[in-house]
Structures are given as C-alpha cells and as structure tokens.
C-alpha cells in the first residue's frame, strides 16, 4: 500500500522527475560488514549506534535488491542498499536536504526498474553493481535514507523514471528537446544559476585534428571528405545550450552524431560544449558535468544552503514538477 504525501511547507502534493539508473542484487547482507565501512571512515560508534537503532526498519522492507557481480549474487534489503548507493552517488558533504532528495531519486529508480520488470512495487529488483560495499557512511547519509524511508516519486500512479547529474551548464535540459516527443512531460528545463560556482564547472580538452577525424570515421564507418573543415560542422543545440546533435555534410548522406555520443567518443564532461580548431588541434570547451537531465546535485545543494532553507520536497518539486511524492507502506 502507498500513500501520497502532502508538503507541510507548501500544503500541496509534491511533484518530481526521473531517468535511468543501473542496479544489482545477491546473497543476504551481513550487517556487521557495513558497520565495518562506517568504522573505517573514522566516524566512531555514533554512526554504528544510529544504524543499529534503525536496523529493524532498514531490513524489514519486503523489497530487495539482488546484486550480481563476479563473486556471485547478494540479496539486500532495499533501504540498506540505498545507504551504500547514496554514499557513492553524491558528494557526502552536501547539505542534508540535498542528500534526502538524492535518496528519493535513487529509491524511485529502483522502484521503477522493479515495476518495469515485474509490474509490481514489491519484490526483488536485479542490478549489477560491482562497487557495492565500497561506500563510506556518515551520519547525514544514514539520516537522509532513514528520514525518507519508503518515499519515492510517481507519475500516473506508477514509479517515475528519474535522472540526476553533478553540475548543469547553468540550466537543466527539457526532455522533449533531448529525446523528442516521446519524452516524459515532466522533464522541464529550470535555471541553476549558481552552478557556475562549482569546481570544474568549465573544462577543456584538446586532441589532434587527425584523431578527431579518425574517431568520427571509425564510429560512423563513413569517410570524411579530404577538404573537411571543422567550420563545416553544423551544431544543433537545445534551448539550454546542450548539443542535440552535430551534422557533417558528406555524400551520399550526412554524418550525424548526438551530443551524448560526442561526449562519450571524446571523453567530455558534458554535451554542452564548443568546438574550435587551433593549428592541428581540435579544442573542446565544456560547461557542466553530466547529461543535464533532471536534478543538478550542485544546484540542489545550493538551494538547501540558501536563506530560504529549501527542504528536499521543495528541491524535488523544483526539478520534477509533474510528479507526485508517494510513501510506500
């Protein structure tokens, strides 16, 4: 059974968003092994005691994560898995409310995967997560998971697809521009005006002209004309400044690469970039870190830190208007 949550701060149903995450599940999780990670972080007995006080709730859910690695399979209570996943998916020094928002997104992604594979929100969701168990917990990580326990985002009464990333280029992306008309309607572009303060907000990468051309030809299996110039590239951007695709006119058909393909091919931090040629080098000037869809973690942290003291519900509502915050019971 689930229930919708009304924000005490806004007195309205909370709305939110989503995209795609990867996860895995295996054998029963030994609680003392997680405590070992806590102690190794130098947090002392306070976190150990906090975990033990929530042990029944953390392990009592009838939703599990089955993680498969080269070592075998492990079946882990959902909320326990989230402790480790949260500590690995965001800067753990961020404000507690930003950590709570991230915890809800991670839980939602697992619930959505479970729904897609079983048509149910109870059961076991299967993931492949070789890094599980490497997370280092602190008190806020534990509080973020336990204080949002069972809370996830829904769309049309089903777990929503959600997304998050590290730092925007100053604005998140609209899903319809990134994916076309089939995109969920709740992926809206919103301002993240303070993201420029983030470390590594801007970055550059330079490669040789020949390497640039060879990479395109190898990935498309199409030879570029001998007189090809970087200035011949047509760049199609969305309204947030991220590249939708680049096009190079060749015969018999043009070469087209999506912005995310470019990001992967050349190892760029985001698909918000400019291309210029300098001598025999091609220079990428990049803004932001990540795909730009959903919640900017840096912006969420800035919202939580500001004078309005935004809570995790307000943060999720800002990035994912159109979704309903729901609590699983």
C-alpha positions as CSV (number, residue, x, y, z in Angstrom):
1,X,0.0,0.0,0.0
2,X,1.2,3.5,-0.7
3,X,0.0,7.0,0.2
4,X,0.6,10.4,-1.2
5,X,2.5,12.9,0.9
6,X,1.4,16.5,1.3
7,X,4.1,19.0,1.9
8,X,3.6,20.7,5.2
9,X,5.6,23.6,3.8
10,X,3.5,24.1,0.6
11,X,0.3,22.2,1.5
12,X,0.2,20.6,-1.9
13,X,1.1,17.3,-3.5
14,X,4.8,17.1,-4.2
15,X,5.9,16.7,-7.8
16,X,9.1,15.2,-9.2
17,X,11.0,13.6,-12.0
18,X,13.2,10.8,-13.3
19,X,15.6,8.8,-15.8
20,X,17.6,5.7,-15.8
21,X,19.9,4.1,-13.2
22,X,21.6,0.7,-13.1
23,X,21.4,-1.7,-10.1
24,X,22.1,-5.3,-8.9
25,X,21.3,-7.9,-6.1
26,X,22.8,-11.0,-4.3
27,X,23.1,-13.2,-1.0
28,X,22.0,-12.0,2.5
29,X,23.8,-8.9,3.5
30,X,25.8,-9.1,6.7
31,X,25.1,-6.0,8.8
32,X,28.5,-6.1,10.5
33,X,30.2,-5.7,7.2
34,X,28.5,-2.3,6.6
35,X,29.4,-1.3,10.2
36,X,33.0,-2.1,9.2
37,X,32.8,0.5,6.5
38,X,31.4,3.0,8.9
39,X,34.2,2.5,11.4
40,X,36.9,2.7,8.7
41,X,35.6,6.1,7.8
42,X,36.6,7.3,11.3
43,X,33.0,8.1,12.3
44,X,33.2,6.2,15.6
45,X,30.5,4.5,17.5
46,X,27.8,7.2,16.9
47,X,27.0,6.0,13.4
48,X,27.2,2.4,14.5
49,X,24.6,3.1,17.1
50,X,22.5,5.1,14.7
51,X,22.4,2.2,12.3
52,X,21.6,-0.3,15.0
53,X,18.7,1.8,16.2
54,X,17.3,1.7,12.6
55,X,18.2,-1.9,11.9
56,X,14.7,-3.3,12.1
57,X,13.3,-0.7,9.8
58,X,16.2,-0.8,7.3
59,X,16.0,-4.6,7.0
60,X,12.2,-5.0,7.4
61,X,11.1,-4.0,3.9
62,X,9.7,-6.6,1.6
63,X,11.6,-5.0,-1.3
64,X,15.0,-6.3,-2.1
65,X,17.9,-5.6,-4.4
66,X,19.7,-8.6,-5.9
67,X,23.2,-7.6,-6.8
68,X,25.1,-9.8,-9.2
69,X,28.9,-9.5,-9.5
70,X,31.8,-11.8,-10.4
71,X,31.7,-13.0,-6.8
72,X,28.1,-14.2,-7.0
73,X,24.7,-12.9,-6.0
74,X,23.7,-11.0,-2.9
75,X,20.1,-10.2,-1.8
76,X,20.0,-6.9,0.1
77,X,17.1,-5.1,1.8
78,X,16.3,-2.0,-0.4
79,X,16.9,0.6,2.3
80,X,20.2,-1.0,3.3
81,X,21.3,-1.0,-0.3
82,X,20.4,2.7,-0.5
83,X,22.8,3.6,2.3
84,X,25.7,2.4,0.3
85,X,24.4,3.7,-3.0
86,X,23.7,7.1,-1.7
87,X,27.2,7.5,-0.2
88,X,28.7,6.7,-3.7
89,X,26.4,8.8,-5.9
90,X,26.7,12.3,-4.4
91,X,29.2,14.5,-2.5
92,X,28.6,13.3,1.0
93,X,29.5,16.7,2.4
94,X,26.4,18.3,0.7
95,X,23.6,19.6,2.8
96,X,21.3,17.1,4.4
97,X,18.2,18.2,2.4
98,X,20.2,17.6,-0.9
99,X,21.1,14.2,0.3
100,X,17.5,13.4,1.1
101,X,16.5,14.5,-2.4
102,X,19.1,12.2,-3.9
103,X,18.0,9.3,-1.7
104,X,14.4,9.7,-3.0
105,X,15.7,9.7,-6.6
106,X,17.7,6.5,-6.0
107,X,14.8,4.7,-4.4
108,X,12.5,5.9,-7.2
109,X,14.8,4.5,-9.9
110,X,14.9,1.1,-8.1
111,X,11.2,1.0,-7.8
112,X,10.7,2.0,-11.4
113,X,13.1,-0.8,-12.5
114,X,11.1,-3.3,-10.3
115,X,7.8,-2.1,-11.8
116,X,9.1,-2.4,-15.4
117,X,10.3,-5.9,-14.9
118,X,7.6,-7.3,-12.6
119,X,4.6,-4.9,-12.8
120,X,4.7,-4.7,-9.0
121,X,6.3,-2.4,-6.4
122,X,7.1,-5.3,-4.1
123,X,9.6,-8.0,-4.8
124,X,13.3,-8.1,-5.9
125,X,14.9,-5.7,-8.3
126,X,18.0,-7.0,-10.0
127,X,21.1,-4.9,-10.5
128,X,24.8,-5.3,-11.4
129,X,26.8,-3.1,-9.1
130,X,30.4,-4.2,-8.7
131,X,31.1,-1.2,-6.4
132,X,28.5,-2.2,-3.8
133,X,30.0,-2.3,-0.3
134,X,32.7,0.4,-1.0
135,X,30.6,3.3,0.2
136,X,31.7,5.2,3.3
137,X,28.8,6.3,5.5
138,X,28.5,9.4,7.6
139,X,25.6,10.5,9.9
140,X,23.9,12.6,7.3
141,X,23.8,9.7,4.8
142,X,22.1,7.5,7.4
143,X,19.6,10.3,8.3
144,X,18.9,11.0,4.6
145,X,17.9,7.4,4.0
146,X,16.0,6.8,7.2
147,X,14.1,10.0,7.2
148,X,12.8,9.4,3.7
149,X,12.3,5.7,4.1
150,X,9.7,4.4,1.6
151,X,9.3,7.7,-0.2
152,X,9.5,7.7,-4.0
153,X,8.2,9.7,-7.0
154,X,5.2,8.6,-9.1
155,X,3.7,9.5,-12.4
156,X,0.2,8.3,-13.3
157,X,0.3,6.1,-10.2
158,X,3.5,4.3,-11.2
159,X,7.1,4.8,-10.2
160,X,8.6,7.6,-12.4
161,X,11.7,7.4,-14.5
162,X,14.1,9.8,-12.8
163,X,17.5,11.4,-13.5
164,X,20.3,13.3,-11.8
165,X,23.7,14.6,-12.6
166,X,26.5,16.6,-10.9
167,X,26.6,20.1,-12.3
168,X,24.5,21.8,-15.0
169,X,25.7,24.4,-17.6
170,X,23.5,26.9,-15.8
171,X,20.2,25.3,-16.8
172,X,18.8,21.7,-16.9
173,X,17.5,20.2,-20.2
174,X,14.0,19.9,-21.4
175,X,13.2,16.3,-22.1
176,X,11.3,16.9,-25.3
177,X,14.3,18.7,-26.8
178,X,16.7,16.0,-25.7
179,X,14.5,13.0,-26.6
180,X,11.8,14.3,-28.9
181,X,8.0,14.0,-28.5
182,X,8.2,10.6,-26.7
183,X,10.0,12.1,-23.6
184,X,8.2,12.2,-20.3
185,X,6.4,15.5,-19.9
186,X,7.8,16.2,-16.5
187,X,11.4,16.8,-17.7
188,X,11.4,20.6,-17.6
189,X,14.3,23.0,-18.1
190,X,15.0,25.0,-15.0
191,X,17.6,27.6,-14.0
192,X,20.6,26.6,-11.9
193,X,22.2,30.0,-11.8
194,X,24.8,29.2,-9.1
195,X,26.2,26.1,-10.8
196,X,29.0,28.2,-12.3
197,X,30.5,28.3,-8.8
198,X,31.1,24.6,-8.9
199,X,34.6,23.2,-9.1
200,X,35.4,22.2,-12.7
201,X,32.3,23.9,-14.0
202,X,34.3,24.6,-17.1
203,X,36.9,22.3,-18.7
204,X,38.8,22.0,-21.9
205,X,40.1,19.1,-23.9
206,X,42.4,19.2,-26.9
207,X,43.0,16.4,-29.4
208,X,44.9,16.2,-32.7
209,X,42.9,17.0,-35.9
210,X,43.7,13.6,-37.3
211,X,42.5,11.9,-34.2
212,X,39.3,13.9,-34.3
213,X,38.6,12.8,-37.9
214,X,39.6,9.2,-37.3
215,X,37.3,8.9,-34.3
216,X,34.3,10.2,-36.4
217,X,35.1,7.8,-39.3
218,X,35.6,4.8,-37.0
219,X,32.4,5.4,-35.2
220,X,30.2,6.1,-38.3
221,X,32.0,3.9,-40.8
222,X,31.9,6.9,-43.2
223,X,34.9,8.6,-44.7
224,X,35.0,12.4,-44.4
225,X,35.9,14.4,-47.5
226,X,39.5,15.4,-48.0
227,X,38.7,19.1,-47.8
228,X,36.7,18.7,-44.5
229,X,37.0,21.7,-42.2
230,X,35.9,22.0,-38.6
231,X,33.8,25.0,-39.6
232,X,31.8,22.6,-41.8
233,X,30.2,21.1,-38.7
234,X,26.6,22.1,-38.1
235,X,25.8,22.1,-34.4
236,X,22.1,21.7,-33.3
237,X,21.6,22.9,-29.7
238,X,18.6,22.8,-27.4
239,X,17.4,26.0,-25.6
240,X,19.5,25.2,-22.6
241,X,22.7,25.1,-24.7
242,X,23.3,21.4,-24.7
243,X,24.1,19.8,-28.1
244,X,21.3,17.7,-29.5
245,X,23.5,16.6,-32.4
246,X,26.2,17.6,-34.8
247,X,26.0,17.1,-38.6
248,X,28.7,16.9,-41.2
249,X,27.6,17.0,-44.8
250,X,29.0,14.0,-46.7
251,X,27.9,12.0,-49.7
252,X,25.6,10.1,-50.1
253,X,24.3,11.1,-46.6
254,X,25.4,13.3,-43.8
255,X,27.3,12.1,-40.7
256,X,25.2,12.8,-37.6
257,X,26.3,12.3,-34.0
258,X,24.2,13.0,-31.0
259,X,25.6,15.3,-28.3
260,X,25.8,12.3,-25.9
261,X,27.6,10.3,-28.5
262,X,30.2,13.1,-28.8
263,X,30.5,13.3,-25.1
264,X,31.3,9.6,-24.9
265,X,33.6,9.5,-28.0
266,X,35.9,12.3,-26.8
267,X,35.5,11.8,-23.0
268,X,33.9,15.2,-22.4
269,X,32.3,16.1,-19.0
270,X,29.0,17.1,-20.7
271,X,27.4,17.6,-24.0
272,X,27.3,21.4,-23.5
273,X,30.5,22.3,-25.5
274,X,32.0,24.4,-28.2
275,X,34.4,23.1,-30.9
276,X,37.2,25.2,-32.4
277,X,40.4,24.5,-34.4
278,X,43.8,25.8,-33.4
279,X,46.6,24.7,-35.7
280,X,46.5,20.9,-35.9
281,X,44.4,20.6,-32.8
282,X,40.7,20.5,-32.1
283,X,39.7,22.1,-28.8
284,X,36.5,21.3,-26.9
285,X,35.4,24.0,-24.4
286,X,32.9,22.4,-22.0
287,X,30.4,23.6,-19.4
288,X,28.9,21.5,-16.6
289,X,29.3,17.9,-15.5
290,X,26.8,15.2,-16.6
291,X,23.9,14.8,-19.0
292,X,21.9,17.8,-17.8
293,X,18.6,15.9,-17.3
294,X,16.7,16.0,-14.0
295,X,18.3,17.2,-10.8
296,X,21.6,19.1,-10.7
297,X,23.1,17.9,-7.4
298,X,25.2,21.1,-7.1
299,X,22.1,23.2,-7.6
300,X,20.1,21.1,-5.1
301,X,22.8,21.7,-2.5
302,X,22.8,25.5,-3.2
303,X,19.0,25.5,-2.8
304,X,19.3,23.7,0.6
305,X,22.0,26.2,1.7
306,X,20.2,29.4,0.8
307,X,18.4,31.7,3.1
308,X,15.0,30.2,2.3
309,X,16.2,26.8,3.8
310,X,14.6,24.8,1.0
311,X,13.7,21.2,2.1
312,X,14.1,18.1,0.0
313,X,10.4,18.3,-1.0
314,X,10.9,21.8,-2.4
315,X,14.0,20.7,-4.2
316,X,12.3,17.8,-5.9
317,X,9.3,19.9,-6.7
318,X,11.5,22.5,-8.4
319,X,13.3,19.9,-10.7
320,X,10.5,17.5,-11.2
321,X,7.2,19.4,-11.3
322,X,4.5,17.0,-12.6
323,X,5.4,14.1,-10.3
324,X,3.8,13.0,-7.0
325,X,5.7,12.2,-3.9
326,X,4.4,8.9,-2.5
327,X,5.3,6.9,0.6
328,X,5.4,3.1,0.5
329,X,3.9,1.3,3.5
